[in-house]
């Protein structure tokens, strides 16, 4: 792993696969690090002949920590944003999208298959809207269009999001495990061993409770993307679990409904988690989508050059 300068900050990234292969760029969600993309998932994609790039968003992992406005001010902004009251966020999802494009620039990646989970799906959508020339295909996982009329997190999940982040790392491990058990989904609940291994590794690598709050504010203050999504032309796959209590299925359905030609794949029993049991399915769906988009792109270039499709 290494860091690069992009959009005025340092972004930590990791890649695997052949350097000259098509790029799948993975964008993770709220408070999560690049290691939240399971190794088996990344290796499975790389085995399909692609170059996989994953990275830490600003305020997470080993990427730049953003300036603090104070823990009390952050809590007040989180509460106001969650209830739709006016807030001036420390930064926006648009800023995070520019971080991602800056990373692509730093790594010499002209175009990529952009895959985002949860908040990462929102960032991926913004890139497809604002930088269409950089996106070969879009995959939005357990995310939403940002329409305020859509249902939000279930009551227990909302309350868990608003709880103060503990400063003690041992307590943080317990809280994260509680949260993931709450949102993991009835069909594929993570095992205790799987969950503990992931959470302990993440907390050891980096723990930034204030960064979580700032990212949450960016999500809650983001405007609806519905109208702009209707102009997206990148081939789009929307993946969503049927039992997601954090971003309900309606969010994925609305995303797919507003992107022309998007394919919606509902995974029965899946919640807001990437369990090992579902890795083969997720790898197959995403790899097939990206490689189909590659083939379509090559055919388009051949036709433009006057050759056979």
N, C-alpha and C positions, 0 to 999 in steps of 0.2 A: 504494500500500500504506500501511497505517496500523496503529497498535496501540490496543488497548482494555484496560481493567482488567477482569479476570474471575477469579473464584475466588482473589483475592488476588495475582495475578500479571499481567504484561503479555503479551498475546497479539497477535502480528503477523498480519494477515490481508489478503486481497485478494479482491475480488469482481468479477464481470462479468455482464452480462445485465440485463434490465429489473427495476427494484426491486420491482415488484408481482407478479412471476412466482413460481411455486413454487420453493422453495429446494432445491438439491442441495448438501449439506455434505460436503466432502472431507477425510478424515483420513488423513494419511500415516504411513509406517512407521518402523522403527527408524533413528534417526540422520538421517532424511531431512527435507528442508525442503519448504515449500509448492510450490516450483518443481519438485519431483520429479514433480508432476502436469504432464505436458507441456502446453505452450500449445495445441497442436492438439487435445488431449483436452478441455481446458476450453472452448475456443472452439467445438468441435463440440457439446458439451452446451448451451452458451448459445444456439447457433443453433437448437436444438430448442424454444426458448421458455421456458427456465428461468433462474433466477438462481443462479450458481455461486459458492460461497464456499469458499475454501481458506485454510489457516492453518498457521503453525509451531506444533508442539507445544512444551510447556515443554522447556527444555534443547536446543532446536534452532533453527536459523535466527536470527531476530531477536526471538524471544520470550524471556521471562525465563530467565536462567541460574540454575540452582538451586545451593544451597550445596554446596561440595565437602567430602567426607569424607577427601580425600587420595588421590593416585593409587595408592599401594600398597594402601590399604584397599579402594579400588574394584576393583582387580584381584583381590584375594582374594575379595571378595563375588561378583564375576562368576564366578570358577571354582567357588566353593561352590554358587552358584545353578544353574549349568549342570549340575552333577552331583547336584542335588536335596538338597543339604545345607542345614540351617537358616540363614536369613539374614534380618536385619531391613532391608528395603530403604529407601533414602532417600525414596522415594515409590512409589506403586502405580499400576497401570492404572486403578483406581477413581478415584484423584486426577486422572488425565488425562481420564477421562470427565467428571468434574465441571468440569474446565477447559473442555471442549467445550460442555457445557450452559451454563456461565457466559458463553461467547462468544455463544451463541444469545441469552441474556438481554440482553447488552450491545447486540446488533444488532437487538433487537426481533423475533427469529424465534421464533414460537410453536411451529411444527412444521417439520420438514425431512425430506427424503429423505436418509438418512445412508449415506454410502459410505466404506468404510475399506479400506485396502490393508495387508496383513501385520499389523504391530502395530496399525495403524489399524483393521483389521478387528476385532481383539480389543476395542479401545476402542468401536467402533461396536456390537458385540454387547452390551457392558456397558450402553451407553446404552439400547438396545432392551429390556434386562432391567430396569434400574433406573428408567428414565424413559420408559415406553411411550407416555405421552401426548404426548411430543415427537417421536415417530418416525412419519412417514407410511409409509416403507418402509425396508428395510435391504438394503444390498448389501455382502457380505463377499468381498473379493478376496484370493486367495492367502494365506488365513489359516487358523485352526484353532480348535477348540472348547476347547483347553487340556487335553484328556485326556492324562494322563501315559503311557498305554499306547500312544499313537500314535508312529509312527516320527519321529525328529528329523532334524536336518540331516545330510547326507552327511559322511563323515569329513573330507574336504578342506575342506568349508565350515565345519564345526565348528572346525577348527584355525585357519582364517582369521579366524573371529569372535573367537577367544581371543588372537590376536596383538596386542601393544601397539599402540595408535594412534600413528602418528608425529606429532611436533610440527612438523616441517618441512612446509610446504604443498605444495612440489613433490613430496615423497615421498608425501604424502597423496593427491595426484592419481593417482600410479602405483598406490598400494595400492587405491584405489577402483576404478580401471579393471580391475585384476586380479580384484577381488572380483566385479564385475558380469560379467566374462567367465566367471567360475566359475559364477555362478548364473543367467546370462541365458537358458539353455535352448538345446537343439540346433536346434530348429525355427526360432527367430527370434533368432539371436545379434545383438546390437547391432553396428553397424559401428564401426570405430575412430573415425571422424570424429564420428559421433553420440554415442558414449560420451565422447570427450574433451570435446566441447562442453558436454555436460551436467555432467560432473564438474568441469571448470574453472570453470564458472559458479557451481556450488554452493560450491566451496571459496573462491572470491573473495568470495561473499556472506557466508558464515559457516562457520567450522570449529571444532567443539567436540568434541574427542576424549573429554573426561571426561563430557560429556552423553550420548554414545553408551553409555558403560559404565553410567551410571545408568539409562538407558532399558532396556538389556538386562537389568539386575537386576530391574526392574519386570516384564518379561515372564516371566522364569524363576521368579519367586516368586509369580506369579498362580495362584490355584486354578483347578481345572477349572470350566468353565462349563456342562458337559453338562446337569446336572439343571435349571438355570435356563433354559437355551436352550429346553427343552421347553415353557416357558410363554410364549415370544415369539409374539405374534399379528400383528406387522407383516408385510406381504407381503415375502418375502425371496428375494433372488437370491444364489447363491453362485457366484462365478467362480474357476476354478482352472486352472492349466496342467498338462498331463499330464507335463511334464518339469521339475518344480520341485524342485531339490536342497536348498533351504533350508527350505521348509515343504512336505513331500511331499504329493502329491495326497490321501492318506488324511486329512489335516487338513481339506480342503475337503469331502470326502465325509462325514466325521463331523459337521461343522457342519451340512450340509444334512439329514443323517439325523435330527438332533436338534431341528430347528426345524420345527414343523408346517406342511406345505404349501410348504416351501422348494423352489425350483427350482435344480438344479445344472447349470451350464454348464461343461463341461470343454473347454478350448481345446487342441487337439492341438499339441504341440511348444513350447508356451509355458513359460518358466521363471519365475524370480522377478524380473521386469522388465516395464516397460511400453514395449515397442518401438514406434517409429513405424509399423511395418508392421501392427501390430494395433490401432492407434487407431480406425480406422473400425468394426471389429467391436465393440470395447469401448464406444465411444460409442453404437452402435446398441442393444446389449444393455441398457446401463444406462438410456439415455433411454427405451426402450420399457417397461422395468420400472417406472420412476418415473412415467411418464405413465399407464400402465395403473392404477397404484395411485391416482393422482389421480382418474381416472375412476371407479374403484370407490368412493373416498371420497365423491365428489359424489353418486353414486347412493345410497349409504347415507344421506346427509343428506336427500336428497329423500324416501326411503322413511320416514325417521323423522318428516318433516314431513307425511306423508300424501299426498305427490305421487307422480307416476309414476316408475318406476326410471330 
